[in-house]
Amino acid sequence: MNTESADEETQQKNHKKYRKDKPWDNDDIDHWKIQPWSTEDGDELPGGHLLEESSFATLFPKYRESYLRSVWPVVTKHLDAVGISCELNLIEGSMTVRTTKKTKDPYSILKARDLLKLLSRSIPVAQAIKILQDDWQCDIVKIGGLVRNKERFVKRRQRLVGPDGSTLKALELLTECFVLVQGNTVSIMGNTWKGLKQARRVVVDCMKNIHPVYHLKRLMIQKELEKDPALKEEDWSRFLPQFPKKKNVQRRKVKVKAKKSYTHYAQTRPPRKIDLQLDSGEYYFNDTQKKKEKKRFEQAEISKQKRQAKETSEYQPPPKTQRMSNETEPKSSGPDLDRLKDRIAKRDKAKSGDLSDFVQGSSKRGTKTR
């Protein structure tokens, strides 16, 4: 045990044996502080200028053209001060910035790029020029794709602005950031990364149907708790309000019947089960089906024979005894002779001209008595 502890002590002693102190190994230095570019402190580029030219371009909407033309001299003046050249192309509707030989700070081209983005998103030039300072940052939140429904998107965006812009103004005061809602984007400018992060969270949660008032209450309480040094190292969860949890209520799905496409031609009927079995050959190999069909045909044949026997029995001739009795009846030997004689006598009278039978008032017919 003693040998192991001795080895550990020697390792700890020799841990920093070959390590030399660096200039930045000093507790007095704030490593998070952004130091401005200064040639007096020895901040110089190799060769005195950038080796390659860098450029950025961005488009702007048509309604910003007149405003940008009026404020472009101000933009040019501030960019020339940091050694950046700019160009406004009204034909293509674009703005371009590029480095020159006078550029001393390499990061200034990225600041100029952010300036063009803010100007194209309807931020006033007096506010947008602040981004050229080292302690100012910006964040552009794209909210156009967070909500699918257009009407719902417009309502939630208006909820973020609030009545007469009151919600947006309260958010600016609590986060110490400049916030502008324009179209499908929200532009945020601030001099602290913490404020940018808080403002972005409020914007994104508002598009996710979480009201900004919950975040505003939370930020107000955090502001008050920061003033108390006794609560600096404690957990603040017991003081902060909790967001209402979303209830996943399952709604009844409405079944939408698909509309059948109209065709001018008659639709073919689907094949029967027997037809499918015949095509596949299953019909001929199914023994149970063959037995059923055979039994059905036998029953049909029996019922057919019974029906035919019933029909033939109704139309059978009379029995033999009755037919023989009808044959024994005396038949007439010939035509009626008396009737034939009368007809011949009438015909002879008509030929001889005796028309007494056809004259009115003749003695043969007799007279009517009153």
C-alpha positions in Angstrom: 0.0 0.0 0.0 2.8 2.4 0.9 4.6 1.7 -2.4 1.4 2.4 -4.4 0.8 5.8 -2.6 4.5 6.7 -3.2 4.1 6.0 -7.0 1.0 8.2 -7.2 2.8 11.1 -5.4 5.7 10.9 -7.9 3.3 10.9 -10.8 1.5 14.0 -9.6 4.8 15.8 -9.0 6.1 14.9 -12.5 2.7 15.8 -14.2 3.8 19.3 -15.0 7.5 18.7 -15.2 7.9 19.5 -18.9 5.0 22.0 -19.1 5.8 25.7 -19.3 3.5 28.5 -18.3 1.6 30.1 -21.2 0.9 33.8 -21.5 -2.8 33.1 -21.2 -2.5 31.0 -18.1 -3.6 33.8 -15.9 -6.7 34.1 -13.7 -7.0 37.8 -14.4 -7.7 37.2 -18.1 -11.4 36.9 -19.1 -11.3 34.3 -21.9 -14.9 34.9 -22.8 -14.4 38.6 -23.5 -14.3 39.6 -27.2 -11.2 41.6 -27.7 -11.5 44.3 -30.5 -9.1 44.2 -33.4 -6.3 46.7 -32.8 -3.1 47.2 -34.7 -1.6 48.9 -31.6 -1.9 45.6 -29.6 0.0 43.8 -32.3 -3.0 42.5 -34.3 -1.6 42.6 -37.9 -2.1 40.4 -40.9 0.9 38.6 -42.5 1.9 40.9 -45.4 -0.3 43.7 -44.1 -3.4 42.6 -46.1 -5.6 39.6 -46.9 -4.1 37.1 -49.4 -7.5 36.2 -51.0 -10.6 38.3 -51.7 -13.8 37.2 -50.0 -17.3 38.3 -51.1 -20.9 37.7 -50.1 -24.2 38.7 -51.9 -27.8 38.6 -50.9 -31.1 39.4 -52.6 -33.7 41.9 -51.3 -37.4 42.2 -52.1 -38.8 44.7 -54.5 -40.5 46.9 -51.9 -37.1 47.5 -50.2 -35.5 49.1 -53.3 -36.5 52.7 -52.7 -35.4 52.6 -49.0 -32.0 51.0 -49.8 -31.3 53.6 -52.5 -31.9 56.4 -50.0 -29.7 54.9 -47.2 -27.0 53.3 -49.4 -24.6 56.2 -48.9 -24.8 55.7 -45.1 -24.0 52.0 -45.5 -21.1 52.7 -47.9 -19.6 55.2 -45.4 -19.6 52.7 -42.4 -18.3 49.8 -44.6 -15.5 51.9 -45.9 -14.4 52.6 -42.4 -13.6 48.9 -41.8 -12.1 48.5 -45.3 -15.1 46.7 -47.0 -16.4 47.7 -50.4 -20.2 47.3 -51.2 -22.3 47.3 -54.3 -26.1 47.8 -54.8 -27.4 46.2 -58.0 -31.0 47.3 -58.7 -31.3 45.3 -61.9 -30.7 41.9 -60.3 -32.0 43.1 -56.9 -28.9 42.1 -54.9 -26.4 43.6 -52.5 -22.7 42.6 -52.5 -19.8 43.1 -50.1 -16.2 42.2 -50.6 -12.8 42.6 -49.0 -10.1 45.0 -50.2 -6.5 45.6 -49.5 -7.5 48.1 -46.8 -9.2 45.4 -44.8 -7.4 44.8 -41.5 -9.9 42.8 -39.5 -10.7 39.4 -41.2 -13.9 39.0 -39.3 -15.3 42.3 -40.7 -16.5 40.6 -43.9 -18.8 38.3 -41.8 -20.1 41.4 -40.0 -20.8 43.0 -43.4 -22.6 39.9 -44.6 -24.9 40.0 -41.5 -25.5 43.7 -42.2 -26.9 42.9 -45.7 -29.1 40.2 -44.3 -30.6 42.6 -41.7 -31.2 45.3 -44.3 -33.0 42.9 -46.6 -35.3 41.9 -43.7 -36.7 45.4 -43.3 -34.5 46.4 -40.3 -33.8 50.2 -40.2 -30.3 51.2 -41.2 -29.7 52.9 -37.8 -30.2 49.6 -36.0 -28.6 47.4 -38.6 -25.3 49.3 -38.6 -24.8 48.3 -34.9 -24.0 44.8 -36.1 -20.5 46.0 -37.3 -19.5 46.4 -33.6 -17.8 43.4 -32.0 -20.2 43.1 -29.1 -23.3 42.9 -31.2 -24.7 39.6 -32.7 -27.7 38.8 -34.8 -30.0 35.7 -35.4 -32.6 35.3 -38.1 -35.2 32.7 -37.2 -37.0 31.1 -40.1 -40.6 30.4 -39.0 -42.2 29.8 -42.4 -41.8 26.0 -42.3 -42.8 25.5 -38.6 -46.6 25.6 -39.2 -48.2 23.9 -42.2 -51.6 25.6 -42.1 -51.4 29.2 -43.5 -54.3 30.6 -41.3 -52.8 29.0 -38.2 -49.4 30.4 -39.0 -50.8 33.9 -39.3 -52.6 33.7 -36.0 -49.5 32.5 -34.1 -47.3 35.1 -35.7 -49.8 37.8 -34.6 -49.8 36.2 -31.1 -46.1 36.8 -31.0 -46.5 40.5 -31.9 -49.4 40.9 -29.5 -52.0 43.7 -29.4 -50.3 47.0 -30.6 -47.0 45.2 -30.3 -47.1 44.9 -26.5 -45.9 41.3 -26.4 -42.9 42.0 -28.7 -42.0 45.1 -26.7 -42.0 43.1 -23.4 -39.8 40.5 -25.0 -37.3 43.1 -26.1 -37.2 44.6 -22.6 -36.7 41.2 -20.9 -34.0 39.9 -23.3 -32.4 43.2 -24.1 -32.6 42.5 -27.8 -34.1 44.1 -30.8 -36.8 41.8 -32.4 -38.6 42.4 -35.7 -41.2 40.1 -37.2 -41.3 40.3 -41.0 -42.9 37.8 -43.3 -41.6 34.3 -42.8 -38.6 35.3 -40.6 -37.9 36.9 -37.2 -34.8 39.1 -37.0 -33.1 39.3 -33.5 -30.2 41.6 -32.6 -28.5 41.8 -29.2 -25.2 42.4 -27.4 -25.5 39.2 -25.3 -25.7 35.6 -26.5 -27.9 34.8 -23.6 -30.6 37.2 -24.7 -30.4 35.9 -28.3 -31.0 32.3 -27.1 -33.9 33.3 -24.9 -35.6 35.3 -27.7 -35.1 32.5 -30.2 -36.7 30.0 -27.7 -39.8 32.2 -27.3 -40.2 32.6 -31.0 -39.9 28.9 -31.8 -42.2 27.8 -28.9 -44.8 30.4 -30.1 -44.9 28.7 -33.5 -45.3 25.4 -31.6 -48.5 26.7 -29.9 -47.0 27.7 -26.6 -48.2 31.2 -25.7 -45.4 33.8 -25.2 -46.9 34.9 -21.9 -45.6 31.8 -20.1 -42.1 32.6 -21.2 -42.5 36.3 -20.3 -43.6 35.4 -16.8 -40.6 33.0 -16.5 -38.1 35.7 -17.6 -39.6 38.3 -15.2 -39.1 35.9 -12.3 -35.5 35.1 -13.4 -34.7 38.8 -13.6 -35.8 39.2 -10.0 -34.0 36.1 -8.8 -30.7 37.3 -10.4 -30.8 40.4 -8.1 -30.6 38.3 -5.0 -27.0 37.1 -4.4 -28.3 34.5 -1.8 -30.1 32.6 -4.5 -27.3 32.7 -7.0 -26.1 29.1 -6.4 -29.6 27.6 -5.7 -32.0 25.8 -7.9 -34.7 28.1 -9.3 -37.1 25.5 -10.5 -39.4 25.9 -7.4 -39.9 29.6 -8.2 -40.4 29.3 -12.0 -43.9 28.5 -13.4 -44.4 25.3 -15.3 -45.9 25.1 -18.7 -49.2 23.3 -19.2 -48.6 19.9 -20.6 -50.1 19.0 -23.9 -52.9 16.5 -23.8 -52.8 14.1 -26.7 -56.5 13.7 -27.3 -57.3 11.2 -30.0 -59.8 12.6 -32.3 -62.2 10.5 -34.4 -60.8 10.1 -37.9 -63.3 11.0 -40.6 -63.1 8.5 -43.4 -63.1 10.2 -46.7 -64.4 8.1 -49.6 -62.3 8.3 -52.6 -64.2 9.6 -55.6 -64.4 7.0 -58.4 -63.2 8.3 -61.8 -66.0 8.6 -64.3 -65.4 6.6 -67.5 -67.5 6.5 -70.6 -67.1 2.8 -71.1 -68.9 0.1 -69.2 -66.8 -1.4 -66.4 -66.1 -5.1 -66.6 -67.5 -7.2 -63.8 -65.1 -8.8 -61.4 -64.7 -12.6 -62.0 -66.6 -15.1 -59.9 -65.0 -17.4 -57.5 -65.6 -20.4 -59.8 -64.0 -18.6 -62.7 -60.9 -17.9 -60.6 -60.8 -21.5 -59.6 -61.2 -22.6 -63.2 -58.3 -20.3 -64.3 -56.0 -21.5 -61.5 -57.0 -25.2 -61.9 -58.1 -25.5 -58.3 -61.7 -26.3 -59.3 -60.6 -29.7 -60.9 -58.5 -30.8 -58.0 -60.9 -30.0 -55.1 -62.6 -33.3 -54.2 -65.1 -31.8 -51.8 -66.2 -29.3 -54.4 -66.6 -32.1 -57.0 -68.8 -34.1 -54.6 -71.0 -31.1 -53.9 -71.4 -30.4 -57.6 -72.2 -34.0 -58.4 -74.8 -34.2 -55.6 -76.4 -30.9 -56.8 -76.6 -32.2 -60.4 -78.2 -35.5 -59.2 -80.9 -33.6 -57.2 -81.5 -31.4 -60.2 -82.0 -34.4 -62.4 -84.4 -36.0 -60.0 -86.5 -32.9 -59.7 -86.6 -32.5 -63.5 -87.9 -36.1 -63.9 -90.6 -35.5 -61.3 -91.7 -32.3 -63.0 -91.9 -33.9 -66.5 -93.9 -36.8 -65.0 -96.4 -34.4 -63.5 -96.8 -32.5 -66.8 -97.4 -35.6 -68.9 -100.0 -37.0 -66.5 -102.2 -33.9 -67.0 -102.4 -34.4 -70.8 -102.9 -38.2 -71.0 -105.8 -39.6 -73.2 -108.9 -41.0 -71.5 -108.8 -44.7 -70.5 -109.6 -47.4 -73.0 -113.1 -48.4 -71.6 -114.4 -44.8 -72.1 -113.1 -44.6 -75.6 -114.8 -47.8 -76.6 -118.2 -46.6 -75.3 -117.9 -43.5 -77.4 -117.3 -45.6 -80.5 -120.5 -47.7 -80.0 -122.8 -44.6 -80.4 -124.8 -44.6 -83.7 -123.3 -42.4 -86.3 -125.4 -40.4 -88.8 -125.7 -42.3 -92.1 -125.4 -39.1 -94.2 -126.6 -35.6 -94.6 -130.2 -34.5 -93.8 -132.3 -35.3 -96.9 -135.3 -33.2 -96.0 -133.3 -30.1 -95.5 -131.5 -30.7 -98.8 -134.8 -31.1 -100.6 -136.1 -27.8 -99.3 -133.0 -25.9 -100.4 -133.3 -27.3 -103.9 -137.1 -26.3 -104.2 -136.3 -22.7 -103.1 -133.6 -22.5 -105.7 -136.0 -23.6 -108.5 -138.7 -21.1 -107.5 -136.1 -18.3 -107.6 -135.2 -19.3 -111.1 -138.8 -19.5 -112.4 -139.6 -15.9 -111.2 -142.0 -16.6 -108.3 -141.2 -13.9 -105.9 -144.4 -14.0 -103.9 -142.4 -14.9 -100.8 -140.4 -11.7 -101.0 -143.4 -9.2 -101.8 -144.8 -7.2 -98.9 -148.4 -8.0 -98.0 -148.7 -11.3 -99.9 -151.2 -13.9 -98.8 -148.5 -16.4 -98.1 -146.8 -14.3 -95.4 -150.1 -13.2 -93.9 -151.3 -9.8 -92.7 -151.0 -8.3 -89.3 -154.2 -7.5 -87.4 -154.6 -4.5 -85.2 
